[in-house]
Amino acid sequence: MIFWILSAIALYTIGLFLPSLLLLPRIGISAYVGSRDNEPEPSALHARVKRAHRNMMESLPVFLALAVLALVVPDADLAQAILGAQVFVLARVAFLPLYLAAVPWARSVAWIAGFVGLIMMAMALI
């Protein structure tokens, strides 16, 4: 389970830095290290990166809570929780590029798969 927790945190961190990496070439290093009070309007890709990261910010606390509970609840089905964690993380790995590429149906399927992973983790606690 620890591997999948760290994987989810790594994916979150990648999503955290992607918007900045897309902004840096547009505004230059001197503006980037400043206060950035007047950022340009985000490009379509930059806006998608920010939305995808916000989506991960909404899902990650639930994932982490379920993962920790699976480790500490004595009667939890750890194998099922790990499988759910795998489904969640791998679905989120697929979700990010699909969202960035604006692939509507596949992106939604990846999101649903990640949600199913969370449900699997929750069911492992019952």
N, CA, C and O atoms as a printed pandas DataFrame, in Angstrom:
     atom_number atom_name residue_name chain_id  residue_number  x_coord  y_coord  z_coord
0              1         N          MET        A               1    0.823   -1.195    0.000
1              2        CA          MET        A               1    0.000    0.000    0.000
2              3         C          MET        A               1    0.871    1.264    0.000
3              4         O          MET        A               1    0.525    2.270   -0.620
4              5         N          ILE        A               2    1.995    1.194    0.700
5              6        CA          ILE        A               2    2.867    2.368    0.784
6              7         C          ILE        A               2    3.305    2.803   -0.613
7              8         O          ILE        A               2    3.349    3.998   -0.905
8              9         N          PHE        A               3    3.630    1.839   -1.478
9             10        CA          PHE        A               3    4.041    2.170   -2.848
10            11         C          PHE        A               3    2.955    2.967   -3.560
11            12         O          PHE        A               3    3.255    3.947   -4.242
12            13         N          TRP        A               4    1.700    2.560   -3.412
13            14        CA          TRP        A               4    0.606    3.227   -4.107
14            15         C          TRP        A               4    0.307    4.590   -3.501
15            16         O          TRP        A               4   -0.088    5.513   -4.213
16            17         N          ILE        A               5    0.492    4.722   -2.198
17            18        CA          ILE        A               5    0.350    6.046   -1.565
18            19         C          ILE        A               5    1.411    6.988   -2.123
19            20         O          ILE        A               5    1.103    8.114   -2.514
20            21         N          LEU        A               6    2.652    6.529   -2.160
21            22        CA          LEU        A               6    3.734    7.367   -2.686
22            23         C          LEU        A               6    3.546    7.659   -4.175
23            24         O          LEU        A               6    3.882    8.747   -4.641
24            25         N          SER        A               7    3.017    6.703   -4.910
25            26        CA          SER        A               7    2.745    6.921   -6.335
26            27         C          SER        A               7    1.688    8.004   -6.536
27            28         O          SER        A               7    1.826    8.859   -7.410
28            29         N          ALA        A               8    0.641    7.963   -5.729
29            30        CA          ALA        A               8   -0.411    8.981   -5.827
30            31         C          ALA        A               8    0.146   10.356   -5.470
31            32         O          ALA        A               8   -0.193   11.351   -6.111
32            33         N          ILE        A               9    0.995   10.413   -4.453
33            34        CA          ILE        A               9    1.606   11.691   -4.068
34            35         C          ILE        A               9    2.541   12.182   -5.173
35            36         O          ILE        A               9    2.597   13.383   -5.439
36            37         N          ALA        A              10    3.271   11.279   -5.815
37            38        CA          ALA        A              10    4.144   11.665   -6.932
38            39         C          ALA        A              10    3.314   12.220   -8.086
39            40         O          ALA        A              10    3.686   13.226   -8.691
40            41         N          LEU        A              11    2.206   11.579   -8.390
41            42        CA          LEU        A              11    1.335   12.058   -9.456
42            43         C          LEU        A              11    0.765   13.433   -9.115
43            44         O          LEU        A              11    0.668   14.302   -9.982
44            45         N          TYR        A              12    0.394   13.624   -7.864
45            46        CA          TYR        A              12   -0.076   14.928   -7.407
46            47         C          TYR        A              12    1.016   15.979   -7.605
47            48         O          TYR        A              12    0.744   17.084   -8.075
48            49         N          THR        A              13    2.241   15.634   -7.246
49            50        CA          THR        A              13    3.356   16.578   -7.346
50            51         C          THR        A              13    3.639   16.942   -8.801
51            52         O          THR        A              13    3.928   18.098   -9.109
52            53         N          ILE        A              14    3.557   15.966   -9.689
53            54        CA          ILE        A              14    3.733   16.251  -11.117
54            55         C          ILE        A              14    2.673   17.254  -11.574
55            56         O          ILE        A              14    2.981   18.230  -12.259
56            57         N          GLY        A              15    1.435   17.005  -11.189
57            58        CA          GLY        A              15    0.354   17.919  -11.545
58            59         C          GLY        A              15    0.515   19.293  -10.919
59            60         O          GLY        A              15    0.054   20.288  -11.478
60            61         N          LEU        A              16    1.157   19.356   -9.774
61            62        CA          LEU        A              16    1.392   20.626   -9.099
62            63         C          LEU        A              16    2.353   21.506   -9.890
63            64         O          LEU        A              16    2.164   22.720   -9.973
64            65         N          PHE        A              17    3.384   20.893  -10.472
65            66        CA          PHE        A              17    4.409   21.661  -11.165
66            67         C          PHE        A              17    4.128   21.874  -12.647
67            68         O          PHE        A              17    4.727   22.763  -13.253
68            69         N          LEU        A              18    3.238   21.090  -13.252
69            70        CA          LEU        A              18    2.958   21.248  -14.682
70            71         C          LEU        A              18    2.458   22.645  -15.059
71            72         O          LEU        A              18    2.935   23.194  -16.052
72            73         N          PRO        A              19    1.530   23.245  -14.324
73            74        CA          PRO        A              19    1.102   24.595  -14.715
74            75         C          PRO        A              19    2.256   25.594  -14.742
75            76         O          PRO        A              19    2.334   26.432  -15.640
76            77         N          SER        A              20    3.138   25.505  -13.770
77            78        CA          SER        A              20    4.279   26.412  -13.738
78            79         C          SER        A              20    5.222   26.162  -14.908
79            80         O          SER        A              20    5.758   27.105  -15.490
80            81         N          LEU        A              21    5.421   24.911  -15.247
81            82        CA          LEU        A              21    6.304   24.597  -16.368
82            83         C          LEU        A              21    5.740   25.112  -17.687
83            84         O          LEU        A              21    6.501   25.471  -18.586
84            85         N          LEU        A              22    4.424   25.153  -17.810
85            86        CA          LEU        A              22    3.812   25.699  -19.014
86            87         C          LEU        A              22    3.822   27.226  -19.026
87            88         O          LEU        A              22    3.845   27.839  -20.093
88            89         N          LEU        A              23    3.804   27.834  -17.859
89            90        CA          LEU        A              23    3.791   29.291  -17.759
90            91         C          LEU        A              23    5.178   29.890  -17.968
91            92         O          LEU        A              23    5.302   30.961  -18.563
92            93         N          LEU        A              24    6.192   29.237  -17.504
93            94        CA          LEU        A              24    7.565   29.765  -17.548
94            95         C          LEU        A              24    7.995   30.208  -18.945
95            96         O          LEU        A              24    8.507   31.320  -19.077
96            97         N          PRO        A              25    7.818   29.410  -19.985
97            98        CA          PRO        A              25    8.244   29.871  -21.311
98            99         C          PRO        A              25    7.457   31.080  -21.817
99           100         O          PRO        A              25    7.965   31.855  -22.627
100          101         N          ARG        A              26    6.239   31.241  -21.351
101          102        CA          ARG        A              26    5.407   32.357  -21.822
102          103         C          ARG        A              26    5.774   33.682  -21.182
103          104         O          ARG        A              26    5.678   34.725  -21.829
104          105         N          ILE        A              27    6.194   33.663  -19.917
105          106        CA          ILE        A              27    6.427   34.933  -19.227
106          107         C          ILE        A              27    7.897   35.208  -18.951
107          108         O          ILE        A              27    8.253   36.336  -18.612
108          109         N          GLY        A              28    8.751   34.216  -19.086
109          110        CA          GLY        A              28   10.181   34.411  -18.838
110          111         C          GLY        A              28   10.532   34.216  -17.379
111          112         O          GLY        A              28    9.678   34.281  -16.495
112          113         N          ILE        A              29   11.801   33.976  -17.155
113          114        CA          ILE        A              29   12.275   33.663  -15.797
114          115         C          ILE        A              29   12.146   34.850  -14.847
115          116         O          ILE        A              29   11.801   34.664  -13.680
116          117         N          SER        A              30   12.416   36.062  -15.322
117          118        CA          SER        A              30   12.364   37.210  -14.408
118          119         C          SER        A              30   10.939   37.463  -13.913
119          120         O          SER        A              30   10.743   37.774  -12.738
120          121         N          ALA        A              31    9.958   37.335  -14.780
121          122        CA          ALA        A              31    8.567   37.496  -14.339
122          123         C          ALA        A              31    8.130   36.302  -13.497
123          124         O          ALA        A              31    7.334   36.440  -12.568
124          125         N          TYR        A              32    8.657   35.135  -13.833
125          126        CA          TYR        A              32    8.269   33.919  -13.100
126          127         C          TYR        A              32    8.703   33.970  -11.637
127          128         O          TYR        A              32    7.954   33.542  -10.758
128          129         N          VAL        A              33    9.890   34.482  -11.367
129          130        CA          VAL        A              33   10.377   34.522   -9.986
130          131         C          VAL        A              33    9.836   35.727   -9.225
131          132         O          VAL        A              33   10.092   35.866   -8.029
132          133         N          GLY        A              34    9.097   36.593   -9.897
133          134        CA          GLY        A              34    8.488   37.740   -9.242
134          135         C          GLY        A              34    7.160   37.369   -8.606
135          136         O          GLY        A              34    6.872   36.193   -8.387
136          137         N          SER        A              35    6.362   38.370   -8.316
137          138        CA          SER        A              35    5.082   38.137   -7.636
138          139         C          SER        A              35    4.000   37.618   -8.580
139          140         O          SER        A              35    2.983   37.101   -8.117
140          141         N          ARG        A              36    4.190   37.741   -9.859
141          142        CA          ARG        A              36    3.245   37.287  -10.892
142          143         C          ARG        A              36    1.842   37.850  -10.673
143          144         O          ARG        A              36    0.849   37.129  -10.776
144          145         N          ASP        A              37    1.776   39.137  -10.373
145          146        CA          ASP        A              37    0.475   39.780  -10.172
146          147         C          ASP        A              37   -0.316   39.886  -11.469
147          148         O          ASP        A              37   -1.546   39.926  -11.437
148          149         N          ASN        A              38    0.364   39.932  -12.602
149          150        CA          ASN        A              38   -0.298   40.112  -13.890
150          151         C          ASN        A              38    0.002   38.943  -14.821
151          152         O          ASN        A              38    0.614   39.118  -15.875
152          153         N          GLU        A              39   -0.434   37.757  -14.426
153          154        CA          GLU        A              39   -0.224   36.592  -15.282
154          155         C          GLU        A              39   -1.091   36.714  -16.527
155          156         O          GLU        A              39   -2.197   37.252  -16.474
156          157         N          PRO        A              40   -0.581   36.210  -17.648
157          158        CA          PRO        A              40   -1.400   36.238  -18.859
158          159         C          PRO        A              40   -2.566   35.256  -18.741
159          160         O          PRO        A              40   -2.560   34.357  -17.900
160          161         N          GLU        A              41   -3.557   35.447  -19.596
161          162        CA          GLU        A              41   -4.659   34.485  -19.644
162          163         C          GLU        A              41   -4.075   33.116  -19.970
163          164         O          GLU        A              41   -3.210   33.001  -20.838
164          165         N          PRO        A              42   -4.541   32.086  -19.284
165          166        CA          PRO        A              42   -3.978   30.756  -19.560
166          167         C          PRO        A              42   -4.374   30.265  -20.949
167          168         O          PRO        A              42   -5.482   30.515  -21.424
168          169         N          SER        A              43   -3.445   29.563  -21.581
169          170        CA          SER        A              43   -3.775   28.903  -22.838
170          171         C          SER        A              43   -4.745   27.767  -22.528
171          172         O          SER        A              43   -4.973   27.432  -21.365
172          173         N          ALA        A              44   -5.308   27.182  -23.572
173          174        CA          ALA        A              44   -6.244   26.076  -23.352
174          175         C          ALA        A              44   -5.553   24.931  -22.617
175          176         O          ALA        A              44   -6.129   24.347  -21.699
176          177         N          LEU        A              45   -4.325   24.606  -23.013
177          178        CA          LEU        A              45   -3.590   23.521  -22.357
178          179         C          LEU        A              45   -3.290   23.861  -20.907
179          180         O          LEU        A              45   -3.461   23.022  -20.022
180          181         N          HIS        A              46   -2.843   25.085  -20.660
181          182        CA          HIS        A              46   -2.528   25.523  -19.294
182          183         C          HIS        A              46   -3.772   25.446  -18.412
183          184         O          HIS        A              46   -3.692   25.010  -17.264
184          185         N          ALA        A              47   -4.916   25.865  -18.939
185          186        CA          ALA        A              47   -6.166   25.802  -18.176
186          187         C          ALA        A              47   -6.551   24.354  -17.894
187          188         O          ALA        A              47   -7.026   24.044  -16.802
188          189         N          ARG        A              48   -6.352   23.458  -18.872
189          190        CA          ARG        A              48   -6.665   22.046  -18.642
190          191         C          ARG        A              48   -5.760   21.449  -17.581
191          192         O          ARG        A              48   -6.216   20.667  -16.748
192          193         N          VAL        A              49   -4.473   21.810  -17.601
193          194        CA          VAL        A              49   -3.538   21.309  -16.587
194          195         C          VAL        A              49   -3.991   21.740  -15.198
195          196         O          VAL        A              49   -3.970   20.947  -14.257
196          197         N          LYS        A              50   -4.398   22.991  -15.076
197          198        CA          LYS        A              50   -4.854   23.485  -13.776
198          199         C          LYS        A              50   -6.126   22.770  -13.320
199          200         O          LYS        A              50   -6.263   22.444  -12.140
200          201         N          ARG        A              51   -7.058   22.523  -14.244
201          202        CA          ARG        A              51   -8.293   21.822  -13.877
202          203         C          ARG        A              51   -8.015   20.364  -13.503
203          204         O          ARG        A              51   -8.597   19.836  -12.556
204          205         N          ALA        A              52   -7.125   19.724  -14.251
205          206        CA          ALA        A              52   -6.784   18.330  -13.942
206          207         C          ALA        A              52   -6.144   18.243  -12.556
207          208         O          ALA        A              52   -6.426   17.318  -11.794
208          209         N          HIS        A              53   -5.282   19.206  -12.235
209          210        CA          HIS        A              53   -4.653   19.192  -10.911
210          211         C          HIS        A              53   -5.679   19.467   -9.818
211          212         O          HIS        A              53   -5.644   18.844   -8.757
212          213         N          ARG        A              54   -6.580   20.391  -10.076
213          214        CA          ARG        A              54   -7.629   20.666   -9.081
214          215         C          ARG        A              54   -8.476   19.414   -8.849
215          216         O          ARG        A              54   -8.888   19.134   -7.723
216          217         N          ASN        A              55   -8.729   18.672   -9.915
217          218        CA          ASN        A              55   -9.483   17.431   -9.787
218          219         C          ASN        A              55   -8.722   16.441   -8.918
219          220         O          ASN        A              55   -9.323   15.761   -8.086
220          221         N          MET        A              56   -7.406   16.350   -9.100
221          222        CA          MET        A              56   -6.597   15.450   -8.265
222          223         C          MET        A              56   -6.595   15.918   -6.811
223          224         O          MET        A              56   -6.601   15.099   -5.892
224          225         N          MET        A              57   -6.587   17.236   -6.604
225          226        CA          MET        A              57   -6.634   17.763   -5.238
226          227         C          MET        A              57   -7.933   17.366   -4.540
227          228         O          MET        A              57   -7.958   17.202   -3.320
228          229         N          GLU        A              58   -9.007   17.213   -5.308
229          230        CA          GLU        A              58  -10.284   16.807   -4.722
230          231         C          GLU        A              58  -10.302   15.322   -4.383
231          232         O          GLU        A              58  -10.953   14.916   -3.420
232          233         N          SER        A              59   -9.598   14.508   -5.161
233          234        CA          SER        A              59   -9.622   13.052   -4.973
234          235         C          SER        A              59   -8.563   12.546   -3.999
235          236         O          SER        A              59   -8.783   11.562   -3.292
236          237         N          LEU        A              60   -7.427   13.214   -3.965
237          238        CA          LEU        A              60   -6.306   12.711   -3.167
238          239         C          LEU        A              60   -6.617   12.561   -1.678
239          240         O          LEU        A              60   -6.232   11.544   -1.101
240          241         N          PRO        A              61   -7.291   13.511   -1.018
241          242        CA          PRO        A              61   -7.573   13.309    0.413
242          243         C          PRO        A              61   -8.414   12.062    0.687
243          244         O          PRO        A              61   -8.188   11.362    1.674
244          245         N          VAL        A              62   -9.373   11.790   -0.179
245          246        CA          VAL        A              62  -10.204   10.593   -0.007
246          247         C          VAL        A              62   -9.339    9.349   -0.167
247          248         O          VAL        A              62   -9.418    8.419    0.636
248          249         N          PHE        A              63   -8.512    9.340   -1.213
249          250        CA          PHE        A              63   -7.618    8.205   -1.440
250          251         C          PHE        A              63   -6.701    7.984   -0.236
251          252         O          PHE        A              63   -6.568    6.861    0.250
252          253         N          LEU        A              64   -6.075    9.052    0.240
253          254        CA          LEU        A              64   -5.133    8.910    1.363
254          255         C          LEU        A              64   -5.837    8.434    2.625
255          256         O          LEU        A              64   -5.305    7.596    3.353
256          257         N          ALA        A              65   -7.024    8.959    2.890
257          258        CA          ALA        A              65   -7.768    8.523    4.080
258          259         C          ALA        A              65   -8.100    7.042    3.988
259          260         O          ALA        A              65   -7.921    6.305    4.958
260          261         N          LEU        A              66   -8.579    6.602    2.836
261          262        CA          LEU        A              66   -8.924    5.187    2.674
262          263         C          LEU        A              66   -7.688    4.301    2.755
263          264         O          LEU        A              66   -7.742    3.209    3.320
264          265         N          ALA        A              67   -6.575    4.765    2.194
265          266        CA          ALA        A              67   -5.346    3.974    2.224
266          267         C          ALA        A              67   -4.840    3.813    3.658
267          268         O          ALA        A              67   -4.449    2.718    4.061
268          269         N          VAL        A              68   -4.848    4.891    4.418
269          270        CA          VAL        A              68   -4.384    4.816    5.806
270          271         C          VAL        A              68   -5.332    3.955    6.632
271          272         O          VAL        A              68   -4.890    3.153    7.456
272          273         N          LEU        A              69   -6.625    4.119    6.415
273          274        CA          LEU        A              69   -7.585    3.282    7.142
274          275         C          LEU        A              69   -7.378    1.807    6.824
275          276         O          LEU        A              69   -7.490    0.961    7.710
276          277         N          ALA        A              70   -7.080    1.497    5.579
277          278        CA          ALA        A              70   -6.842    0.092    5.214
278          279         C          ALA        A              70   -5.634   -0.474    5.950
279          280         O          ALA        A              70   -5.574   -1.671    6.231
280          281         N          LEU        A              71   -4.681    0.387    6.260
281          282        CA          LEU        A              71   -3.482   -0.067    6.974
282          283         C          LEU        A              71   -3.713   -0.229    8.467
283          284         O          LEU        A              71   -3.032   -1.025    9.113
284          285         N          VAL        A              72   -4.668    0.515    9.028
285          286        CA          VAL        A              72   -4.819    0.494   10.484
286          287         C          VAL        A              72   -6.067   -0.238   10.984
287          288         O          VAL        A              72   -6.109   -0.660   12.140
288          289         N          VAL        A              73   -7.074   -0.392   10.139
289          290        CA          VAL        A              73   -8.287   -1.104   10.565
290          291         C          VAL        A              73   -7.967   -2.594   10.609
291          292         O          VAL        A              73   -7.568   -3.169    9.596
292          293         N          PRO        A              74   -8.137   -3.223   11.765
293          294        CA          PRO        A              74   -7.713   -4.619   11.911
294          295         C          PRO        A              74   -8.389   -5.597   10.945
295          296         O          PRO        A              74   -7.736   -6.518   10.454
296          297         N          ASP        A              75   -9.664   -5.418   10.669
297          298        CA          ASP        A              75  -10.384   -6.374    9.830
298          299         C          ASP        A              75  -10.446   -5.964    8.362
299          300         O          ASP        A              75  -11.186   -6.570    7.588
300          301         N          ALA        A              76   -9.695   -4.964    7.971
301          302        CA          ALA        A              76   -9.729   -4.511    6.578
302          303         C          ALA        A              76   -9.148   -5.581    5.663
303          304         O          ALA        A              76   -8.197   -6.274    6.026
304          305         N          ASP        A              77   -9.719   -5.708    4.492
305          306        CA          ASP        A              77   -9.204   -6.614    3.465
306          307         C          ASP        A              77   -8.113   -5.860    2.706
307          308         O          ASP        A              77   -8.385   -5.160    1.731
308          309         N          LEU        A              78   -6.880   -6.017    3.171
309          310        CA          LEU        A              78   -5.773   -5.242    2.626
310          311         C          LEU        A              78   -5.534   -5.543    1.148
311          312         O          LEU        A              78   -5.193   -4.641    0.383
312          313         N          ALA        A              79   -5.707   -6.782    0.745
313          314        CA          ALA        A              79   -5.510   -7.128   -0.671
314          315         C          ALA        A              79   -6.493   -6.374   -1.554
315          316         O          ALA        A              79   -6.114   -5.865   -2.609
316          317         N          GLN        A              80   -7.753   -6.298   -1.133
317          318        CA          GLN        A              80   -8.751   -5.558   -1.909
318          319         C          GLN        A              80   -8.442   -4.062   -1.897
319          320         O          GLN        A              80   -8.595   -3.386   -2.914
320          321         N          ALA        A              81   -8.014   -3.554   -0.762
321          322        CA          ALA        A              81   -7.678   -2.131   -0.669
322          323         C          ALA        A              81   -6.497   -1.800   -1.588
323          324         O          ALA        A              81   -6.493   -0.760   -2.245
324          325         N          ILE        A              82   -5.513   -2.673   -1.631
325          326        CA          ILE        A              82   -4.365   -2.447   -2.511
326          327         C          ILE        A              82   -4.799   -2.493   -3.969
327          328         O          ILE        A              82   -4.357   -1.676   -4.776
328          329         N          LEU        A              83   -5.658   -3.442   -4.308
329          330        CA          LEU        A              83   -6.171   -3.510   -5.676
330          331         C          LEU        A              83   -6.919   -2.223   -6.030
331          332         O          LEU        A              83   -6.751   -1.685   -7.124
332          333         N          GLY        A              84   -7.731   -1.742   -5.119
333          334        CA          GLY        A              84   -8.433   -0.473   -5.343
334          335         C          GLY        A              84   -7.460    0.688   -5.500
335          336         O          GLY        A              84   -7.662    1.565   -6.340
336          337         N          ALA        A              85   -6.411    0.691   -4.695
337          338        CA          ALA        A              85   -5.396    1.744   -4.795
338          339         C          ALA        A              85   -4.689    1.678   -6.148
339          340         O          ALA        A              85   -4.426    2.709   -6.767
340          341         N          GLN        A              86   -4.388    0.473   -6.599
341          342        CA          GLN        A              86   -3.757    0.308   -7.914
342          343         C          GLN        A              86   -4.671    0.848   -9.012
343          344         O          GLN        A              86   -4.231    1.580   -9.899
344          345         N          VAL        A              87   -5.937    0.479   -8.938
345          346        CA          VAL        A              87   -6.907    0.947   -9.932
346          347         C          VAL        A              87   -6.963    2.474   -9.913
347          348         O          VAL        A              87   -6.939    3.108  -10.968
348          349         N          PHE        A              88   -7.036    3.065   -8.725
349          350        CA          PHE        A              88   -7.109    4.520   -8.610
350          351         C          PHE        A              88   -5.885    5.181   -9.229
351          352         O          PHE        A              88   -6.017    6.061  -10.079
352          353         N          VAL        A              89   -4.694    4.761   -8.807
353          354        CA          VAL        A              89   -3.470    5.422   -9.271
354          355         C          VAL        A              89   -3.291    5.236  -10.774
355          356         O          VAL        A              89   -2.980    6.198  -11.475
356          357         N          LEU        A              90   -3.479    4.031  -11.279
357          358        CA          LEU        A              90   -3.292    3.801  -12.707
358          359         C          LEU        A              90   -4.341    4.543  -13.533
359          360         O          LEU        A              90   -4.045    5.032  -14.624
360          361         N          ALA        A              91   -5.554    4.627  -13.019
361          362        CA          ALA        A              91   -6.582    5.399  -13.718
362          363         C          ALA        A              91   -6.216    6.877  -13.738
363          364         O          ALA        A              91   -6.434    7.561  -14.738
364          365         N          ARG        A              92   -5.662    7.372  -12.634
365          366        CA          ARG        A              92   -5.257    8.782  -12.596
366          367         C          ARG        A              92   -4.043    9.040  -13.494
367          368         O          ARG        A              92   -3.907   10.126  -14.057
368          369         N          VAL        A              93   -3.163    8.046  -13.626
369          370        CA          VAL        A              93   -2.045    8.175  -14.567
370          371         C          VAL        A              93   -2.589    8.306  -15.993
371          372         O          VAL        A              93   -2.066    9.089  -16.787
372          373         N          ALA        A              94   -3.620    7.554  -16.313
373          374        CA          ALA        A              94   -4.239    7.641  -17.641
374          375         C          ALA        A              94   -5.042    8.941  -17.783
375          376         O          ALA        A              94   -5.059    9.549  -18.853
376          377         N          PHE        A              95   -5.699    9.358  -16.711
377          378        CA          PHE        A              95   -6.571   10.532  -16.746
378          379         C          PHE        A              95   -5.819   11.798  -17.134
379          380         O          PHE        A              95   -6.316   12.592  -17.933
380          381         N          LEU        A              96   -4.633   11.994  -16.579
381          382        CA          LEU        A              96   -3.911   13.251  -16.798
382          383         C          LEU        A              96   -3.622   13.504  -18.275
383          384         O          LEU        A              96   -4.013   14.556  -18.782
384          385         N          PRO        A              97   -2.957   12.593  -18.996
385          386        CA          PRO        A              97   -2.722   12.892  -20.414
386          387         C          PRO        A              97   -4.007   12.939  -21.241
387          388         O          PRO        A              97   -4.091   13.695  -22.209
388          389         N          LEU        A              98   -5.002   12.142  -20.873
389          390        CA          LEU        A              98   -6.266   12.192  -21.598
390          391         C          LEU        A              98   -6.949   13.541  -21.405
391          392         O          LEU        A              98   -7.534   14.086  -22.341
392          393         N          TYR        A              99   -6.873   14.074  -20.198
393          394        CA          TYR        A              99   -7.454   15.395  -19.936
394          395         C          TYR        A              99   -6.677   16.462  -20.694
395          396         O          TYR        A              99   -7.270   17.347  -21.311
396          397         N          LEU        A             100   -5.356   16.378  -20.649
397          398        CA          LEU        A             100   -4.543   17.385  -21.326
398          399         C          LEU        A             100   -4.746   17.354  -22.836
399          400         O          LEU        A             100   -4.688   18.390  -23.498
400          401         N          ALA        A             101   -4.983   16.163  -23.377
401          402        CA          ALA        A             101   -5.219   16.026  -24.814
402          403         C          ALA        A             101   -6.676   16.291  -25.181
403          404         O          ALA        A             101   -7.034   16.238  -26.357
404          405         N          ALA        A             102   -7.505   16.570  -24.206
405          406        CA          ALA        A             102   -8.925   16.879  -24.409
406          407         C          ALA        A             102   -9.663   15.737  -25.102
407          408         O          ALA        A             102  -10.423   15.953  -26.046
408          409         N          VAL        A             103   -9.425   14.513  -24.616
409          410        CA          VAL        A             103  -10.120   13.337  -25.137
410          411         C          VAL        A             103  -11.328   13.093  -24.233
411          412         O          VAL        A             103  -11.180   12.517  -23.155
412          413         N          PRO        A             104  -12.532   13.527  -24.658
413          414        CA          PRO        A             104  -13.657   13.567  -23.724
414          415         C          PRO        A             104  -14.111   12.226  -23.172
415          416         O          PRO        A             104  -14.180   12.091  -21.950
416          417         N          TRP        A             105  -14.420   11.246  -23.968
417          418        CA          TRP        A             105  -14.982   10.007  -23.444
418          419         C          TRP        A             105  -13.949    9.181  -22.702
419          420         O          TRP        A             105  -14.238    8.652  -21.629
420          421         N          ALA        A             106  -12.762    9.062  -23.247
421          422        CA          ALA        A             106  -11.720    8.268  -22.581
422          423         C          ALA        A             106  -11.331    8.900  -21.245
423          424         O          ALA        A             106  -11.080    8.198  -20.266
424          425         N          ARG        A             107  -11.285   10.228  -21.215
425          426        CA          ARG        A             107  -10.971   10.934  -19.970
426          427         C          ARG        A             107  -12.018   10.611  -18.913
427          428         O          ARG        A             107  -11.684   10.363  -17.755
428          429         N          SER        A             108  -13.266   10.614  -19.310
429          430        CA          SER        A             108  -14.342   10.317  -18.363
430          431         C          SER        A             108  -14.281    8.869  -17.880
431          432         O          SER        A             108  -14.529    8.593  -16.706
432          433         N          VAL        A             109  -13.955    7.957  -18.775
433          434        CA          VAL        A             109  -13.820    6.549  -18.387
434          435         C          VAL        A             109  -12.674    6.394  -17.384
435          436         O          VAL        A             109  -12.795    5.645  -16.414
436          437         N          ALA        A             110  -11.570    7.093  -17.614
437          438        CA          ALA        A             110  -10.438    7.022  -16.675
438          439         C          ALA        A             110  -10.846    7.580  -15.315
439          440         O          ALA        A             110  -10.486    7.016  -14.282
440          441         N          TRP        A             111  -11.589    8.675  -15.307
441          442        CA          TRP        A             111  -12.034    9.245  -14.038
442          443         C          TRP        A             111  -12.943    8.263  -13.306
443          444         O          TRP        A             111  -12.797    8.054  -12.101
444          445         N          ILE        A             112  -13.880    7.664  -14.036
445          446        CA          ILE        A             112  -14.794    6.694  -13.426
446          447         C          ILE        A             112  -14.016    5.502  -12.871
447          448         O          ILE        A             112  -14.322    5.012  -11.785
448          449         N          ALA        A             113  -13.018    5.039  -13.607
449          450        CA          ALA        A             113  -12.200    3.923  -13.123
450          451         C          ALA        A             113  -11.515    4.297  -11.815
451          452         O          ALA        A             113  -11.461    3.484  -10.892
452          453         N          GLY        A             114  -10.997    5.506  -11.723
453          454        CA          GLY        A             114  -10.386    5.955  -10.473
454          455         C          GLY        A             114  -11.378    5.990   -9.334
455          456         O          GLY        A             114  -11.047    5.627   -8.205
456          457         N          PHE        A             115  -12.594    6.427   -9.621
457          458        CA          PHE        A             115  -13.648    6.458   -8.605
458          459         C          PHE        A             115  -14.004    5.043   -8.160
459          460         O          PHE        A             115  -14.234    4.799   -6.976
460          461         N          VAL        A             116  -14.047    4.117   -9.109
461          462        CA          VAL        A             116  -14.306    2.716   -8.764
462          463         C          VAL        A             116  -13.198    2.204   -7.838
463          464         O          VAL        A             116  -13.474    1.460   -6.897
464          465         N          GLY        A             117  -11.952    2.599   -8.098
465          466        CA          GLY        A             117  -10.854    2.216   -7.208
466          467         C          GLY        A             117  -11.090    2.705   -5.788
467          468         O          GLY        A             117  -10.822    1.983   -4.828
468          469         N          LEU        A             118  -11.589    3.923   -5.650
469          470        CA          LEU        A             118  -11.900    4.445   -4.310
470          471         C          LEU        A             118  -13.020    3.635   -3.654
471          472         O          LEU        A             118  -12.964    3.354   -2.457
472          473         N          ILE        A             119  -14.021    3.267   -4.424
473          474        CA          ILE        A             119  -15.115    2.448   -3.885
474          475         C          ILE        A             119  -14.573    1.083   -3.433
475          476         O          ILE        A             119  -14.957    0.572   -2.381
476          477         N          MET        A             120  -13.683    0.506   -4.237
477          478        CA          MET        A             120  -13.082   -0.773   -3.848
478          479         C          MET        A             120  -12.330   -0.645   -2.528
479          480         O          MET        A             120  -12.398   -1.529   -1.674
480          481         N          MET        A             121  -11.613    0.463   -2.373
481          482        CA          MET        A             121  -10.883    0.684   -1.127
482          483         C          MET        A             121  -11.842    0.841    0.045
483          484         O          MET        A             121  -11.592    0.320    1.131
484          485         N          ALA        A             122  -12.937    1.559   -0.176
485          486        CA          ALA        A             122  -13.909    1.739    0.906
486          487         C          ALA        A             122  -14.562    0.416    1.272
487          488         O          ALA        A             122  -14.769    0.131    2.451
488          489         N          MET        A             123  -14.885   -0.386    0.281
489          490        CA          MET        A             123  -15.516   -1.687    0.536
490          491         C          MET        A             123  -14.565   -2.624    1.295
491          492         O          MET        A             123  -15.018   -3.514    2.015
492          493         N          ALA        A             124  -13.285   -2.431    1.141
493          494        CA          ALA        A             124  -12.312   -3.275    1.857
494          495         C          ALA        A             124  -12.347   -3.003    3.351
495          496         O          ALA        A             124  -11.850   -3.812    4.134
496          497         N          LEU        A             125  -12.917   -1.894    3.757
497          498        CA          LEU        A             125  -12.973   -1.546    5.181
498          499         C          LEU        A             125  -14.197   -2.118    5.875
499          500         O          LEU        A             125  -14.266   -2.132    7.104
500          501         N          ILE        A             126  -15.150   -2.581    5.110
501          502        CA          ILE        A             126  -16.414   -3.066    5.695
502          503         C          ILE        A             126  -16.280   -4.519    6.123
503          504         O          ILE        A             126  -17.234   -5.103    6.635
